[in-house]
């Protein structure tokens, strides 16, 4: 009787084993067929595959290279290093997306160059196109001249400028070159509308919008325009990252301190941040947070990530913006004000802060930390005080005594500019500079 009672138990166990074996085989077969269908379909997402796929702003390409590494690598061999293919566009079989960029020779260079070591190195980025070589080198000179901690510099430039940058910076004295490392990259815009992005406002200025998507291995970055001069070490503004709260992911200065002379609050035809907007000439970014954030917007009820929001934002506002990528940043942070840290005007001191009388209170108290010579004032006679600072740093030779060869000639030159409004505030330009020289 005991043997007969065992038979039903054995039968049930065998039946269960057979059922789960068939279920496993079926799931493996279905997975294989799905992979084959995706490859034959070029990675396209059907409209009925998911709720999200039906929304054009949320579509993303399938990354088949993750399932078939060899196929993905072969697909990327023809990638041009002159363009960056964004992940908002569904790639055809012969076009590489952003993952292919990272597997291409340029992607290997980006990855190896930008993996951050566990140290206090800051990352500085600049974009140079056209006749900006000398101006950019002068900016970089000011950055390394006063910094006491290592800086890694990311230079995005047109191809014909690469040799000039490399040749000049490699000729700087060894004592200076130990303070920084650098990499030079080509200009990279979304392939489908590259010319539109490149011509937005100043040549290549909108490249800064794509830095979080290109420099994926960089956690944080300080972007500056070419017409910036550091009067204080780079690591000092880098330290502002530690003041971000949990929601803040970027930092900029106000466009204006005085609303009566503000541009955005009087003329803008689009949303902007705060009362007077922000200026993007000096922009500190926690790029990890930027990449992870889903941004509120006025184009859809769906929140969008950084790479998803840029193209539709340009398409909606391109006829209403004047200052290009800066306007797009103002629109983004208008809808996401909690994400922006606003630093004082002394970190981005421009002619607007003195041509109508001094209106940067923080600079009055502590001096100018970063000088921003926009409107071409380094190269004309409209604001001689700004030009005097630029010429002094440009003409200074590494290794010379900075007190006698930089500071004293600059102070003498500034004395001749007191006929202008900014010249009357020129003591603010040397107040912090003197301290920076003393501490080097």
C-alpha positions in Angstrom: 0.0 0.0 0.0 2.9 2.4 0.9 4.4 1.8 -2.7 1.0 2.6 -4.3 0.7 5.9 -2.3 4.2 6.9 -3.6 3.1 6.6 -7.3 0.8 9.8 -7.3 3.5 11.9 -5.7 6.1 10.7 -8.2 3.6 11.4 -11.0 3.0 15.0 -9.8 6.7 15.7 -9.5 7.4 14.5 -13.0 4.5 16.5 -14.4 5.7 19.7 -12.7 9.3 19.1 -13.9 8.0 18.6 -17.5 5.8 21.7 -17.3 8.6 24.0 -16.1 11.1 22.5 -18.6 8.7 23.3 -21.5 8.1 26.8 -20.1 11.9 27.5 -20.1 12.3 26.2 -23.6 9.4 28.3 -24.8 10.8 31.5 -23.2 14.2 30.9 -24.7 12.7 30.4 -28.2 10.6 33.6 -27.8 13.6 35.6 -26.8 15.6 34.4 -29.8 12.8 35.3 -32.2 12.5 38.7 -30.6 16.2 39.4 -31.1 16.0 38.3 -34.7 12.9 40.5 -35.4 14.7 43.5 -33.9 17.8 43.0 -36.0 15.7 42.6 -39.2 13.7 45.7 -38.3 16.8 48.0 -37.8 16.1 48.5 -34.1 12.8 50.4 -34.8 10.3 50.7 -32.0 6.7 50.0 -33.1 3.9 52.3 -32.0 2.2 49.6 -30.1 5.2 48.2 -28.3 4.8 50.4 -25.3 2.9 53.3 -24.0 6.0 55.5 -24.1 7.0 54.6 -27.6 4.0 56.4 -29.0 5.3 59.8 -27.8 7.7 61.3 -30.3 9.6 63.2 -27.6 10.3 60.1 -25.6 11.5 57.7 -28.3 14.9 56.1 -27.9 16.8 53.7 -30.1 17.2 50.1 -29.1 20.8 49.4 -28.1 21.3 46.1 -29.9 25.1 46.4 -29.4 24.4 45.5 -25.7 22.9 42.2 -26.9 25.4 41.5 -29.6 28.7 43.2 -28.9 30.3 42.1 -32.1 27.5 43.4 -34.3 27.5 46.7 -32.5 31.3 47.2 -32.9 31.1 46.4 -36.7 28.3 48.9 -37.0 30.4 51.6 -35.5 33.5 51.3 -37.7 32.3 53.9 -40.1 31.5 56.6 -37.5 32.8 60.0 -38.5 34.6 61.7 -35.6 33.3 65.1 -36.9 29.8 64.6 -35.8 28.0 63.3 -32.7 24.9 61.3 -33.3 22.4 62.0 -30.5 20.3 59.4 -28.8 17.0 61.2 -29.4 17.1 60.0 -33.0 16.3 56.4 -33.9 19.2 55.3 -36.0 18.9 53.4 -39.3 21.1 50.3 -39.8 24.0 52.3 -41.3 23.9 55.2 -38.8 25.4 55.1 -35.3 23.8 56.5 -32.2 25.5 57.8 -29.1 26.5 54.4 -27.9 28.4 53.9 -31.1 30.3 57.1 -30.5 31.5 55.7 -27.3 32.7 52.5 -29.0 34.4 54.4 -31.9 38.0 55.6 -31.8 36.9 59.1 -30.7 34.7 57.5 -28.0 37.7 55.6 -26.7 39.6 58.9 -26.6 36.8 60.6 -24.7 36.4 57.8 -22.3 40.1 57.5 -21.5 40.6 61.2 -21.3 37.7 62.0 -19.0 37.6 59.2 -16.4 37.9 61.2 -13.2 40.5 60.1 -10.7 39.7 60.3 -7.0 41.4 63.7 -6.4 40.7 67.4 -6.2 41.3 68.0 -9.9 38.8 70.5 -11.5 37.5 70.2 -15.1 37.4 73.3 -17.3 35.8 73.4 -20.7 35.9 76.0 -23.5 34.6 76.1 -27.1 36.5 77.9 -29.8 35.6 78.6 -33.4 36.8 81.2 -35.9 39.4 83.8 -34.9 39.3 82.9 -31.2 42.7 81.1 -30.8 44.6 84.0 -29.1 41.7 85.0 -26.9 41.2 81.4 -25.7 44.9 80.9 -25.0 44.8 84.1 -22.9 41.9 82.8 -20.9 43.6 79.5 -20.4 46.8 81.3 -19.4 44.9 83.1 -16.7 43.4 79.8 -15.5 46.7 78.1 -15.0 48.6 81.2 -13.8 46.8 81.5 -10.5 45.6 77.9 -9.8 47.4 75.9 -7.1 45.5 72.7 -7.7 45.5 70.6 -10.9 43.1 71.4 -13.7 42.0 69.2 -16.6 41.1 71.3 -19.7 38.7 70.2 -22.4 39.0 72.3 -25.5 36.4 71.9 -28.2 37.6 73.6 -31.4 37.3 73.6 -35.1 39.9 71.3 -36.8 42.1 74.1 -38.1 42.6 75.4 -34.6 43.8 72.2 -33.0 47.5 72.6 -34.0 47.6 76.1 -32.7 46.3 75.1 -29.3 48.5 72.1 -29.0 51.7 73.8 -30.2 51.2 76.9 -27.9 50.3 75.0 -24.7 53.1 72.4 -25.1 55.6 75.3 -25.3 54.6 76.7 -22.0 57.2 76.1 -19.3 57.4 72.7 -17.5 56.6 74.3 -14.2 53.3 75.6 -15.7 52.5 72.4 -17.6 52.6 70.4 -14.4 49.5 72.3 -13.2 47.2 71.1 -16.0 46.4 68.4 -18.5 44.3 68.9 -21.6 42.5 67.3 -24.4 41.3 68.8 -27.7 38.1 67.6 -29.4 36.3 68.3 -32.6 33.1 70.3 -32.6 30.3 67.8 -32.3 26.6 68.6 -32.9 23.6 66.4 -33.7 24.1 65.3 -37.3 20.6 66.0 -38.6 20.7 69.8 -37.8 24.4 70.4 -37.1 24.5 73.7 -39.1 21.5 75.1 -37.3 23.2 74.4 -33.9 26.5 75.7 -35.0 25.2 79.0 -36.2 23.0 79.6 -33.2 24.1 83.0 -31.8 28.0 82.9 -31.9 29.8 80.2 -33.9 29.8 76.9 -31.9 28.6 78.5 -28.7 25.8 76.1 -28.3 28.3 73.2 -28.1 28.1 73.8 -24.3 24.6 72.4 -24.3 25.9 69.0 -25.4 28.8 68.7 -23.0 26.9 66.5 -20.5 26.0 64.1 -23.3 29.5 64.0 -24.8 31.7 63.9 -21.7 29.8 61.1 -20.0 32.7 60.1 -17.7 33.0 63.6 -16.2 31.0 64.2 -13.1 31.3 68.0 -12.9 32.5 70.7 -15.2 33.2 74.4 -15.3 32.3 75.9 -18.8 33.5 79.4 -19.7 33.3 81.5 -22.8 36.6 82.4 -24.6 36.4 86.0 -23.4 36.8 85.1 -19.7 39.7 86.0 -17.6 40.3 84.4 -14.2 41.5 86.8 -11.5 41.2 84.1 -8.9 42.1 80.4 -8.9 39.9 78.0 -10.8 39.5 75.8 -7.7 37.8 78.7 -5.9 34.7 78.7 -8.2 35.0 74.9 -8.3 34.4 74.9 -4.6 30.9 76.3 -5.1 29.8 72.8 -6.2 29.9 71.8 -2.5 27.3 74.5 -1.8 24.7 72.9 -4.1 21.7 71.5 -2.4 20.3 68.1 -3.4 18.2 69.5 -6.2 20.7 72.0 -7.8 22.7 70.8 -10.8 24.1 74.0 -12.4 25.2 77.5 -11.3 25.2 80.8 -13.2 25.2 84.5 -12.4 22.3 86.9 -13.0 22.2 88.6 -16.4 21.6 91.9 -14.7 21.6 93.2 -11.1 19.4 96.2 -11.9 16.0 95.4 -13.5 15.8 98.9 -14.9 18.6 98.1 -17.4 17.8 94.4 -17.7 17.4 92.9 -21.2 15.3 89.8 -20.5 12.6 91.6 -18.4 12.3 94.3 -21.0 12.7 92.6 -24.4 12.6 88.8 -24.2 9.9 86.9 -26.1 10.3 83.7 -24.2 10.4 82.5 -20.6 13.5 83.3 -18.6 14.9 82.6 -15.1 14.0 84.9 -12.2 13.6 88.6 -12.5 16.4 89.4 -15.0 17.5 86.0 -16.4 21.0 84.4 -16.1 24.2 84.7 -18.1 25.8 81.4 -19.3 29.3 82.8 -20.0 30.4 81.1 -16.7 28.5 77.9 -16.0 29.3 75.4 -13.3 27.6 72.0 -13.8 27.1 68.8 -11.9 26.8 66.8 -15.1 25.8 63.6 -13.4 22.7 65.3 -12.1 22.0 66.9 -15.4 22.1 63.5 -17.1 19.8 62.0 -14.6 17.3 64.8 -14.2 13.8 64.8 -15.8 13.0 68.4 -16.7 9.6 70.1 -16.6 8.9 72.0 -19.8 6.1 73.8 -21.7 6.1 71.5 -24.7 4.6 68.4 -23.2 3.2 67.2 -19.8 5.9 64.5 -19.9 9.2 65.4 -18.2 12.2 65.1 -20.5 15.8 64.3 -19.9 18.6 66.6 -21.1 19.2 64.9 -24.5 15.4 64.8 -25.2 14.6 68.4 -24.4 17.2 70.3 -26.5 15.9 69.6 -30.1 12.2 70.3 -29.5 13.1 73.4 -27.4 15.1 74.8 -30.3 12.3 74.0 -32.8 9.7 75.8 -30.6 11.7 78.9 -29.8 14.2 79.4 -32.5 12.3 82.4 -34.0 11.9 84.1 -30.6 15.4 83.8 -29.1 18.2 86.4 -29.5 21.1 85.1 -27.4 21.0 81.5 -28.7 21.9 78.8 -26.2 21.8 81.2 -23.3 18.1 81.8 -24.0 17.5 78.0 -24.1 19.1 77.6 -20.7 16.9 80.5 -19.4 13.8 78.7 -20.7 14.9 75.4 -19.1 15.6 76.9 -15.7 12.5 79.1 -15.8 10.5 75.8 -15.6 13.0 74.2 -13.2 14.1 77.0 -10.9 14.9 74.6 -8.0 17.7 73.1 -10.1 19.8 76.3 -10.4 22.3 77.8 -8.0 22.8 81.5 -8.6 26.3 82.8 -7.7 27.1 86.5 -7.2 28.0 88.8 -10.1 31.7 89.0 -9.1 32.1 85.5 -10.6 30.9 86.9 -14.0 31.7 90.6 -14.1 30.8 92.2 -17.4 30.7 95.8 -18.8 27.0 96.0 -17.9 28.1 96.0 -14.2 30.0 99.3 -14.6 29.0 101.2 -17.8 25.9 102.6 -16.2 27.6 103.1 -12.9 28.7 100.4 -10.5 25.9 97.9 -9.9 27.7 94.8 -8.6 27.7 95.1 -4.8 29.7 92.0 -4.2 32.5 93.2 -6.4 32.5 96.5 -4.6 33.1 94.6 -1.4 35.4 91.8 -2.4 36.7 92.7 -5.9 36.2 91.0 -9.3 36.8 87.3 -9.3 36.2 86.5 -13.0 36.2 89.1 -15.7 33.9 88.6 -18.7 34.8 90.8 -21.7 31.7 90.3 -23.8 30.7 92.6 -26.6 34.3 92.3 -27.9 35.6 94.8 -25.4 39.1 93.2 -25.3 39.6 94.1 -28.9 38.2 97.7 -29.2 38.5 100.9 -27.3 34.9 101.0 -25.9 35.9 99.7 -22.5 39.6 100.4 -22.1 39.7 99.1 -18.5 38.7 95.6 -19.7 41.1 95.7 -22.6 44.0 96.7 -20.2 43.4 93.6 -18.1 43.4 91.4 -21.2 46.5 92.9 -22.7 48.4 92.7 -19.3 47.7 88.9 -19.1 48.4 88.3 -22.7 51.7 90.1 -22.7 52.9 88.6 -19.4 55.7 86.0 -19.9 55.6 82.9 -17.7 58.4 82.8 -15.1 58.6 86.5 -14.7 57.8 88.1 -11.4 54.0 88.7 -11.4 54.2 91.6 -9.1 56.5 93.7 -11.3 55.7 92.2 -14.7 51.9 91.8 -14.4 50.3 93.7 -11.6 52.3 97.0 -11.7 52.0 97.5 -15.5 48.3 96.7 -15.2 47.7 99.3 -12.5 49.6 101.9 -14.5 47.4 101.1 -17.6 44.2 101.3 -15.6 45.1 104.8 -14.3 44.7 105.9 -17.9 41.1 104.6 -18.1 39.5 106.7 -15.4 37.7 108.8 -17.9 35.3 105.9 -18.5 32.7 104.6 -16.1 34.4 101.1 -15.9 37.8 102.8 -15.5 36.5 104.5 -12.4 35.8 101.0 -11.0 39.1 99.6 -12.2 40.4 99.2 -8.6 38.0 96.3 -8.3 39.8 94.5 -11.1 43.1 94.4 -9.2 41.7 93.9 -5.6 41.4 90.2 -5.9 44.2 89.8 -8.5 46.7 91.2 -6.0 45.7 88.5 -3.5 45.9 85.7 -6.2 49.4 86.7 -7.1 50.5 86.8 -3.5 49.2 83.2 -2.9 50.8 81.6 -6.0 
